[in-house]
Amino acid sequence: MKQFKNDAIIFIVLLILSFIVLSVMSGLTAIDIQLHDTYFVLDPASLFILIMGPLMFLIFLARGINRKFKTIGANIGLVIGLILVALITYYFTQLLGGYSAWVLFAILIIGLLLLIFRTAMIWKEASNSDIKE
């Protein structure tokens, strides 16, 4: 149970960090990023996803690998991080086109489905052990 509390604390700290960045940027309607001859305009929701997605993915991936994907908290955090990274990848595939980006998006979705299945199995095993006790 302590591990789940640690994962929840990490998740809450990441949310607070993202909301702090959003509150600082709240006066702006959009953020303009100029790369060479192209302007990218990000609204606050996209900025939130760009901050939270990679951070959650990397942190909870490290925690999941460390625990061999056997804890529910790390797996749920990784599922949320994978969903956000898949959203980022989807928007880049829409922007860039091409098959390589779609292959990456498909790999993320397959990994997401496998992780959800693994988390459901852990949850089922935990609920069965609670019933037996």
N, C-alpha and C positions, 0 to 999 in steps of 0.2 A: 504494500500500500504506500510505503514511503517513496518508492520509485515513481508511482503515479502522481504523487504530490509534487515531486521535483519536476516532472514533465509539465504539469499544470502551471507551476511557477514560471518555468521557462517560456511557456506559451503566453502567459499573461504579461511577462516582461517584454516580449516581442510585440505584443499588441500595444502596450503602452508606448514603446518606442515609435511604432508606426503612427499612432495617434498624435504624438508630440510633433513629428515631422509634418503630419497633415494639418495640425493646428497652426504651425508656423507658416505653412503655405496656404492657409485658408483665405487670406486676403487676395490671393491671386486666383484668377479664373482659370488660368492654364500656365504651364511652364513651357517655354520655348527652348529647344536645344538645337544649336546650329552645328551641323557636321558637314564640313566642306561647302557644298552648294545646296544642301538640303536642310530644311527646318523640320524638326519633329516637335509636335505639340502634345503635351501630356496633360490630361485632366487629373484632378486629385485622386479619383478612384484608380486610375492606371498607375499613378505614383505609389499608392498604397499596395497594389499588387506587385509592383516592381521591387518594393522594399521587403514586404513580407514573404513573397514566394521563395526567392533564393535563400534568404536567411533561415526560414523554417525548414526548407528542404535540406540544406547542408547541416544544420544543427541536429535535426532529428534523424537524418541519415547516419550521422556519426553515432548518435545514441542507439539507433536501431542495430547498426553493425556491432557495436560494443556489446549489446545484449542479445545478439543473434536473432533479432526480430521476435523475441518471446515475451515482450511486455506490451500491454494494450496502450498505455499512454504514449510511448515512443512511436508506436505504429499509427496511432490516430494523428499525432502531430505530423508524421511523415506523409500520411494520406492527404492532409490539408495542404502541406507544402507541395506535394506532387500535383494536386489540383491547380494550385496557383501557378506553378511552373508550366503545367500543361496549357493553362490559359495564355500565359505569355508566349509560349511556343505557337499556339494557334494563331494569335494575332500577328506574330512574325511570319507565319506561313501565308497568311492572307496578304501581308504587305510585300513579301519577297516572291512568293510563288515557288515553283520548283519542287522536285520530288524529294530531295534530300531532307528538306524541312518537314515534309509530311511523314517521312520514315521516322524521324526523331519524335514527332508527335505520336505516331502509332506505338513506338517503343514505350513512351511515357504512359500511354493509356493501358497497354498490356501490363506494365509494371504496377500501375495503380490498381488494376483489377486483381492481380495476384496478391498484392499487399492487403487489399480489402478482404479477400478470401482468407488469407493467413490470420488477419485480425479477428475475423468472425470465428474461425476455428479455435483461437485462443480464448475468446469470450465464451464460446460454448463449453470448452474444457473447464474453464473457471466456474461457470454456472453449474456444471455437472458435479464438480468437486464440492461446491457449497451445498448442493442438495444431499449428497452422500454423507456429509458430516452432520 
